[in-house]
Amino acid sequence: MNSVLTTRTGAAAPSAGAAAAGSPAALEAVRDLVRPELLAVDTAIRGGLASIVPLIDQVAEHIIAGGGKRLRPLLVVLAGRACGASAVGAGPTIQAAAFIEFIHTATLLHDDVVDNSARRRGRATANEMYGNPASVLVGDFVYSRAFQMMAAVKSPRVIEIMADATNVIAEGEVLQLLNAHDPDTTEARYMEVIHRKTAQLFQAGAEVAAVLASAPLAAQTALARYGRHLGTAYQLIDDVLDYQSDPEARGKNLGDDLAEGKPTLPLIHALRHADAGSATAIRHAVEKGGVENLDTVLAAIESTGGLAYTARLAKSESDSALAALAALPATPYREGLAALARFAIERKH
């Protein structure tokens, strides 16, 4: 494995002083490290979603046009390059970045049906546009196409990682369903959902990249740990943003989790520390769903420090992700991974 890497353009690693760590500019600086690879990933995604069935093509184009941060493909490419992977555009790391995004996309298609969501990233969801049956079935297509791409890289270890990951993610989805409308959900139960439903795919993506780069076992383990902590931090900040972000910038309404009866960490913390009246209002809101009592719930979260508590846990997870990177050689790509960990907790949407 190469111990020293530079970008093709001679670009330096992202500088902490160049832009605020949670700003779009900071994320773009990270993308600049691997811009050609990300373009290759986009090509692989478009090619992978192509189908002879017109409805699949229509839903797929709707998904692609929806954009999004595409953090998971970025993570895969950066992790691969940090482990010395080739920058060849059609290489296995590019395919891995695409199939990781496909798994994520399939879960979103299914989630929006389960949650009866009508809006994502500021646009109508696929189920809103094409109906629930089409959204579920195209989600199945995307899942199966991801496994076709996994098989094509011809790595038994990659298949093992991804098979385990998708099973764990499915368990997380069911656990979240069981927690829905349950105000007695504990912090431990909720963190288990995060680890399975969100962090697992970040973990798998980082580990797969290291495997495909033939990195030492210590680096594979370190990157898996990095991905797990990064994904956990990212989801915890999502929980914070659900109660304080700009709906237009985020593409979701304030209190969407509450509307769906999801007891996320700010709510769980508030329930534990609120006065009796506020706790009763929160329990009712979780049990019934909806945002009729959103102002009361927001006041309770604020008065009990629920957002600050969740943000502190996210910061701890980000710090653990950064610590895991010490096992990798010092390169611009390792610094790019570090910048992602900082971005995860300092972003505003």
Secondary structure, DSSP 8 states (H G I E B T S, - for coil): --S----TT------TTTS-TTSHHHHHHHHHTTHHHHHHHHHHHHHHH--SSHHHHHHHHHHHHT----HHHHHHHHHHHHTT----TTSHHHHHHHHHHHHHHHHHHHHHHHTT--EETTEE-HHHHH-HHHHHHHHHHHHHHHHHHHHHT--HHHHHHHHHHHHHHHHHHHHHHHHTT-TT--HHHHHHHHIIIIIHHHHHHHHHHHHHTT--HHHHHHHHHHHHHHHHHHHHHHHHHTTTS-HHHHTS-TTHHHHTT---HHHHHHHHHS-HHHHHHHHHHHHH-SSTTHHHHHHHHHHHTHHHHHHHHHHHHHHHHHHHGGGS---HHHHHHHHHHHHHHH---
